[in-house]
Amino acid sequence: MMDIREAHRRALHDFGTRVHAVRDEQWDQPTPCTDWDVRALVNHMVSENFWVPELLAGKTVDEVGDTFDRDLLGDEPVEVFDTSEAEATRAVAAEGVLDRTAHLSFGDVPAAEYLSELFADALIHSWDLSRAIGGNDRLDPELVEQCARWFSGVEEGYRGAGVIGPRAKIPPGADAQTKLLAAWGRA
């Protein structure tokens, strides 16, 4: 398995590539995340990216508060995403980051686990964004493999917490990407 910091960087970069492909008229397109259009999905990722430096610096959710609970995209959504990506990537690459603890809403977790969650979110939402804008929805096979290995150990917890929907049906002969997406409730 590749280092989780590298997996996160690559998945976030791939998401960013798709953000740069969004045309002006596509920001209100629906996504496979039924509650979000393209703008809301990108805003979710921007918010998540801005949380990264805060949580990896040892802050709690209560200390950060509702700072990022709003539309962060403004009139320059692509530029705001780029800024958030750079900040998150810089925080993840910091010396000793994997020795830290992230204080999440549901409890304290090792930084590596937090980064695994971020990596998976970026990877799966890359597919969501591609589907919404009609782009290439093929994901990096190495990242798919790494995510599938990690997710197999946490899938039931995610489902039990209501974070993901029911597992989708897997067609015969499905590839690794299709199986991973089905585990995340995507058909």
Secondary structure, DSSP 8 states (H G I E B T S, - for coil): ---HHHHHHHHHHHHHHHHTT--GGGTT-B-SSTT-BHHHHHHHHHHHHHHHHHHHTT--HHHHTTTTSS---TT-HHHHHHHHHHHHHHHHTSTTGGG-EEEETTEEEEHHHHHHHHHHHHHHHHHHHHHHHT------HHHHHHHHHHHHTTHHHHHHTTSS-------TT--HHHHHHHHTT--
